[in-house]
Amino acid sequence: MHLWLQAMYFMASSKKGLSSNQLHRTLGITLKSAWFMSHRIIELVREAMRNGNLSPFGGNGGDSAT
């Protein structure tokens, strides 16, 4: 579980994105596992944005209470 959280943190805090190879080296896991994790995390974020549970630039998703 902690590897998944670390992977999410590294991917979210990376300015230009994070390759599977970088994730593999950073977390000390196999390249296959790093590829799998990164693709699952990317799909999770896409799905959350599609459902409106996550706005792309933070904030409240464009809903204005003013």
VOMI-533748 format. One record per residue (C-alpha): residue number from 1; x, y, z. Coordinates in steps of 0.02 Angstrom, whole numbers, plus 50000, padded with zeros to 5 digits. Layout:
% VOMI-533748
[NUM [X Y Z]]
...
//
This chain:
% VOMI-533748
[1 [50000 50000 50000]]
[2 [50139 50122 50042]]
[3 [50217 50096 49870]]
[4 [50054 50148 49787]]
[5 [50045 50306 49892]]
[6 [50226 50347 49855]]
[7 [50196 50319 49669]]
[8 [50044 50435 49674]]
[9 [50145 50567 49766]]
[10 [50292 50559 49644]]
[11 [50176 50566 49493]]
[12 [50076 50712 49563]]
[13 [50228 50813 49617]]
[14 [50323 50788 49455]]
[15 [50318 50941 49343]]
[16 [50338 50852 49177]]
[17 [50268 50683 49224]]
[18 [50357 50528 49281]]
[19 [50408 50383 49170]]
[20 [50385 50204 49221]]
[21 [50574 50186 49216]]
[22 [50596 50328 49342]]
[23 [50462 50251 49453]]
[24 [50550 50083 49441]]
[25 [50716 50158 49497]]
[26 [50642 50270 49632]]
[27 [50533 50139 49716]]
[28 [50648 49991 49687]]
[29 [50515 49886 49601]]
[30 [50518 49793 49436]]
[31 [50491 49890 49276]]
[32 [50335 49787 49241]]
[33 [50262 49833 49411]]
[34 [50306 50017 49386]]
[35 [50221 50017 49216]]
[36 [50066 49934 49289]]
[37 [50056 50054 49436]]
[38 [50080 50211 49330]]
[39 [49946 50158 49206]]
[40 [49823 50117 49345]]
[41 [49854 50284 49430]]
[42 [49833 50380 49266]]
[43 [49670 50288 49232]]
[44 [49609 50324 49409]]
[45 [49640 50511 49386]]
[46 [49556 50510 49214]]
[47 [49403 50423 49284]]
[48 [49391 50543 49431]]
[49 [49402 50693 49313]]
[50 [49271 50616 49198]]
[51 [49150 50592 49344]]
[52 [49180 50768 49410]]
[53 [49263 50706 49570]]
[54 [49426 50792 49528]]
[55 [49455 50957 49443]]
[56 [49609 50968 49331]]
[57 [49683 51123 49414]]
[58 [49622 51108 49593]]
[59 [49484 51212 49666]]
[60 [49303 51160 49664]]
[61 [49287 51104 49484]]
[62 [49226 51270 49419]]
[63 [49073 51285 49531]]
[64 [49063 51464 49590]]
[65 [48975 51505 49752]]
[66 [48979 51692 49721]]
//
